[in-house]
Amino acid sequence: MRNNVTVIIRHTNERTLGACLNLLSSQVSSNNIQIISETPFSSAVKKTFEIGIDYNKDWTLAIDADIFVTNDCIYTLVSVAENLEDYFFEIQGRILDKFYGVPRGGGPHLYRTKYLKEAIKFIPKEGTSLRPESDTYDKMAEIGYHYYFGKEVYGLHDYEQFYKDIYRKGFLHAKKHWRYLTHFEKFWFDNKETDFDFSVALLGFEQAQKFNGIVYVDRNFFPMELTDFLEKNGHYEKSNLSKVDNLFVATELNKFFQKTELKEFEKQYFNYVKRSDAK
């Protein structure tokens, strides 16, 4: 187990919170794990940094409760970070995202704790950014505290979520990731007959196209009642999640990596390494 890492799990009552915690508890002492529920998301980022400063471990790991980590996630991520130059503030790899269909850049976010006091100053005011965390480490890079995105895959993202959270994610994806709208719409449509999750994501996507106001990264921002939509399609909100183990994570990753052909959208995510100090 790693003892030089503080882990902060950030949740908004996701269905996967317990499973996320269990997977992490096998890799780091429970004394080093904190669970927070802060909204809006900019407040969650600030709270994450404050806890990291308070614990004062070498590393602070921020992870959202909709992620299932691999069984070697923390060990590998910290090992990568320890082999980087000291000026790297934030380190991450990739996660296999259900609604992207590919391993994409994203959490867990590993921070070098000694720079967190400086980073707090750069957290954007809520309502001014849909990416308060990435905007923060972008600003840190501008003053010489860099980020590194490796090609390692550290887990699964957005699997086994409540329908209400899938709707919210579909809405946000349509607003945050406009470059990929064509991919999302086709990928979700192609999969909706075999997995109702994608029908719910499409609903959020369609609602976002009609919305012209300011979007807040806040679980309370999405007031749509899904009951009628679910019942019309023969579904109800999901019950609580039973245990998710390391085998589930490994199996889902193996399914993807055993593909023999990759579409163009997928190819751009392979062997993806990005560092803000690159010349």
DRENLOLUM-945601 format. One record per residue (C-alpha): x, y, z. Coordinates in Angstrom, 3 decimals. Example, Ala and Ser with C-alpha at 12.3 -4.5 7.8 and 13.67 -1.06 7.14 Angstrom:
residues 2
R,xx,yy,zz
R,12.300,-4.500,7.800 $
R,13.670,-1.060,7.140 $
END
This chain:
residues 279
R,xx,yy,zz
R,0.000,0.000,0.000 $
R,1.108,3.551,-0.691 $
R,1.351,5.672,2.443 $
R,2.529,8.931,0.880 $
R,-0.795,9.660,-0.869 $
R,-3.967,11.352,0.330 $
R,-7.018,10.220,-1.660 $
R,-10.097,12.444,-1.954 $
R,-13.189,10.833,-3.466 $
R,-15.587,13.461,-4.772 $
R,-19.184,12.361,-5.064 $
R,-22.627,13.690,-5.895 $
R,-24.457,10.601,-4.612 $
R,-23.369,8.482,-7.558 $
R,-24.538,4.890,-7.646 $
R,-20.888,3.816,-7.750 $
R,-19.549,5.571,-4.641 $
R,-19.279,2.409,-2.514 $
R,-17.636,0.423,-5.294 $
R,-15.185,3.241,-6.001 $
R,-14.216,3.343,-2.312 $
R,-13.778,-0.426,-2.058 $
R,-11.446,-0.564,-5.046 $
R,-9.292,2.254,-3.656 $
R,-9.220,0.865,-0.104 $
R,-7.146,-2.098,-1.253 $
R,-4.421,0.263,-2.479 $
R,-4.097,2.920,0.214 $
R,-4.809,3.036,3.954 $
R,-8.380,4.008,4.826 $
R,-6.876,6.647,7.136 $
R,-5.622,8.441,4.035 $
R,-8.994,8.505,2.246 $
R,-11.518,11.330,2.522 $
R,-14.955,11.430,0.888 $
R,-16.472,14.807,0.059 $
R,-19.679,16.033,-1.527 $
R,-19.329,19.660,-2.561 $
R,-21.251,21.607,-5.167 $
R,-20.706,23.360,-7.437 $
R,-17.670,21.551,-8.823 $
R,-15.337,24.508,-8.361 $
R,-16.013,24.186,-4.613 $
R,-15.162,20.470,-4.778 $
R,-11.837,21.309,-6.396 $
R,-11.081,23.864,-3.672 $
R,-12.024,21.406,-0.916 $
R,-9.818,18.762,-2.529 $
R,-6.822,21.067,-2.427 $
R,-7.528,22.109,1.174 $
R,-7.658,18.500,2.361 $
R,-4.436,17.700,0.535 $
R,-2.705,20.646,2.192 $
R,-4.032,19.584,5.599 $
R,-2.876,15.960,5.299 $
R,0.470,17.115,3.873 $
R,1.387,13.852,2.145 $
R,3.725,13.995,-0.838 $
R,0.835,13.407,-3.230 $
R,-2.859,14.275,-3.318 $
R,-5.094,12.099,-5.499 $
R,-8.463,13.499,-6.593 $
R,-10.903,10.961,-7.974 $
R,-14.577,11.247,-8.834 $
R,-16.947,8.563,-7.591 $
R,-17.920,7.546,-11.127 $
R,-14.521,5.890,-11.684 $
R,-13.580,2.239,-11.077 $
R,-9.781,2.046,-10.752 $
R,-7.535,-0.803,-11.833 $
R,-5.907,-2.856,-9.085 $
R,-2.529,-1.138,-9.590 $
R,-3.800,2.379,-10.244 $
R,-2.253,4.250,-7.322 $
R,1.063,2.391,-7.397 $
R,1.517,2.958,-11.129 $
R,0.335,6.572,-11.148 $
R,2.646,7.569,-8.300 $
R,5.538,5.669,-9.891 $
R,5.044,7.623,-13.117 $
R,4.897,10.895,-11.168 $
R,8.022,10.164,-9.138 $
R,9.999,9.735,-12.355 $
R,9.011,13.157,-13.661 $
R,10.757,16.444,-13.018 $
R,9.867,18.209,-9.782 $
R,8.055,21.028,-11.577 $
R,5.187,18.745,-12.614 $
R,2.177,19.699,-10.532 $
R,-0.573,17.489,-11.996 $
R,-0.245,13.980,-13.437 $
R,-2.937,11.822,-15.009 $
R,-3.423,9.070,-17.531 $
R,-6.502,7.745,-19.273 $
R,-9.765,6.068,-18.333 $
R,-11.956,3.908,-20.550 $
R,-15.044,6.097,-20.851 $
R,-18.344,4.333,-21.521 $
R,-19.859,7.261,-23.398 $
R,-16.768,8.100,-25.429 $
R,-16.175,4.444,-26.195 $
R,-12.406,4.959,-25.910 $
R,-9.754,5.484,-23.232 $
R,-9.632,9.250,-22.874 $
R,-7.605,11.663,-20.815 $
R,-9.089,12.216,-17.388 $
R,-8.975,11.412,-13.714 $
R,-7.677,10.245,-11.382 $
R,-5.786,13.507,-10.946 $
R,-2.552,13.214,-8.971 $
R,-1.224,16.479,-7.541 $
R,2.140,17.327,-6.034 $
R,0.904,18.558,-2.683 $
R,3.506,21.235,-2.087 $
R,2.072,23.311,-4.954 $
R,-1.580,23.185,-3.884 $
R,-1.491,26.460,-1.941 $
R,-0.507,28.248,-5.115 $
R,-3.082,26.372,-7.197 $
R,-6.043,27.430,-5.038 $
R,-5.571,30.981,-6.296 $
R,-6.351,29.882,-9.860 $
R,-9.636,27.994,-9.336 $
R,-12.138,29.839,-11.571 $
R,-15.300,31.353,-10.210 $
R,-18.320,29.097,-10.740 $
R,-20.270,29.921,-13.860 $
R,-17.195,31.169,-15.694 $
R,-15.873,27.738,-16.721 $
R,-17.170,24.241,-17.508 $
R,-13.708,22.889,-16.662 $
R,-12.667,24.415,-13.330 $
R,-10.107,21.710,-12.550 $
R,-8.341,21.650,-15.921 $
R,-8.457,25.440,-16.119 $
R,-6.641,25.509,-12.783 $
R,-3.760,23.308,-13.864 $
R,-3.607,25.151,-17.197 $
R,-3.024,28.371,-15.252 $
R,-0.424,26.656,-13.076 $
R,1.420,25.552,-16.226 $
R,1.596,29.168,-17.348 $
R,3.690,30.014,-14.269 $
R,5.933,26.953,-14.560 $
R,4.130,24.208,-12.606 $
R,3.344,21.767,-15.373 $
R,0.978,18.872,-16.090 $
R,1.599,15.476,-17.646 $
R,-0.972,13.236,-19.347 $
R,0.388,9.727,-19.835 $
R,-0.886,6.850,-21.957 $
R,-1.517,4.455,-19.056 $
R,-5.159,3.432,-18.527 $
R,-6.142,3.597,-14.863 $
R,-9.759,2.450,-14.870 $
R,-13.336,2.736,-16.109 $
R,-15.460,5.868,-16.200 $
R,-19.265,6.267,-16.141 $
R,-20.099,2.568,-15.972 $
R,-23.130,1.473,-13.880 $
R,-24.435,4.985,-13.195 $
R,-27.937,6.097,-12.213 $
R,-30.052,7.173,-15.177 $
R,-30.361,10.680,-13.723 $
R,-26.573,11.021,-13.761 $
R,-26.322,9.621,-17.279 $
R,-28.841,12.227,-18.452 $
R,-26.784,14.958,-16.808 $
R,-23.598,13.601,-18.396 $
R,-25.211,13.543,-21.842 $
R,-26.245,17.173,-21.379 $
R,-22.789,18.258,-20.229 $
R,-20.963,16.356,-22.957 $
R,-23.016,18.200,-25.568 $
R,-21.951,21.528,-24.051 $
R,-18.368,20.811,-22.986 $
R,-17.068,18.665,-25.824 $
R,-18.492,20.295,-28.918 $
R,-15.680,18.925,-31.113 $
R,-17.015,15.409,-30.589 $
R,-20.748,16.000,-31.066 $
R,-20.931,13.979,-34.275 $
R,-19.141,11.052,-32.646 $
R,-21.323,11.119,-29.527 $
R,-24.583,11.238,-31.432 $
R,-23.637,8.344,-33.727 $
R,-21.978,6.202,-31.046 $
R,-24.867,6.585,-28.603 $
R,-27.484,6.000,-31.300 $
R,-25.701,2.854,-32.496 $
R,-25.663,1.415,-28.968 $
R,-29.059,2.469,-27.630 $
R,-30.876,-0.704,-28.732 $
R,-28.599,-2.945,-26.679 $
R,-27.978,-0.637,-23.711 $
R,-30.666,1.750,-22.471 $
R,-27.993,3.929,-20.838 $
R,-27.272,5.354,-24.273 $
R,-30.929,6.277,-24.842 $
R,-30.827,8.337,-21.646 $
R,-27.553,9.971,-22.689 $
R,-29.145,10.880,-26.035 $
R,-32.045,12.527,-24.219 $
R,-29.606,14.746,-22.305 $
R,-27.779,15.465,-25.546 $
R,-30.998,16.543,-27.275 $
R,-32.073,18.755,-24.370 $
R,-28.690,20.477,-24.393 $
R,-29.156,21.422,-28.044 $
R,-32.250,23.410,-27.067 $
R,-30.628,25.176,-24.107 $
R,-28.991,28.573,-24.613 $
R,-28.377,29.721,-21.035 $
R,-25.347,29.504,-18.749 $
R,-24.467,25.911,-17.828 $
R,-23.257,25.201,-14.291 $
R,-21.284,22.076,-13.355 $
R,-23.637,21.381,-10.471 $
R,-25.852,18.338,-9.843 $
R,-28.725,20.698,-8.980 $
R,-28.578,22.400,-12.358 $
R,-30.467,19.641,-14.211 $
R,-34.070,19.695,-12.993 $
R,-35.640,17.482,-15.664 $
R,-37.847,14.754,-14.223 $
R,-36.996,11.460,-15.915 $
R,-39.787,9.299,-14.503 $
R,-42.147,9.691,-17.458 $
R,-39.378,9.059,-19.985 $
R,-38.196,5.958,-18.134 $
R,-41.663,4.502,-17.658 $
R,-42.603,5.159,-21.270 $
R,-39.623,3.018,-22.242 $
R,-40.294,0.298,-19.672 $
R,-37.609,1.310,-17.188 $
R,-37.319,2.653,-13.657 $
R,-34.410,4.292,-11.884 $
R,-31.703,1.779,-11.056 $
R,-31.465,0.230,-7.605 $
R,-28.346,0.452,-5.463 $
R,-25.256,-1.111,-6.962 $
R,-23.890,-4.433,-5.753 $
R,-20.155,-4.905,-5.384 $
R,-17.844,-4.217,-8.325 $
R,-14.527,-6.047,-8.171 $
R,-11.166,-5.935,-9.919 $
R,-12.243,-8.689,-12.305 $
R,-15.063,-6.521,-13.679 $
R,-12.637,-3.676,-14.363 $
R,-10.084,-5.950,-15.989 $
R,-12.705,-7.685,-18.126 $
R,-14.123,-4.438,-19.521 $
R,-10.653,-3.160,-20.347 $
R,-9.729,-6.442,-22.034 $
R,-12.871,-6.307,-24.179 $
R,-11.778,-2.983,-25.572 $
R,-8.110,-3.766,-26.109 $
R,-8.866,-7.048,-27.859 $
R,-10.518,-5.171,-30.724 $
R,-8.770,-5.849,-34.003 $
R,-9.856,-2.669,-35.754 $
R,-9.921,0.870,-34.458 $
R,-11.938,3.708,-35.902 $
R,-10.269,7.053,-36.565 $
R,-11.803,8.566,-33.435 $
R,-10.233,5.812,-31.320 $
R,-6.806,5.991,-32.949 $
R,-6.187,9.536,-31.777 $
R,-6.385,8.390,-28.163 $
R,-3.778,5.653,-28.378 $
R,-0.203,6.295,-27.259 $
R,-1.412,9.739,-26.217 $
R,1.129,11.603,-24.111 $
R,0.845,15.320,-23.451 $
R,3.031,17.491,-21.282 $
R,2.682,21.209,-20.861 $
R,6.436,21.720,-20.817 $
R,6.811,20.275,-24.316 $
R,8.778,22.505,-26.640 $
END
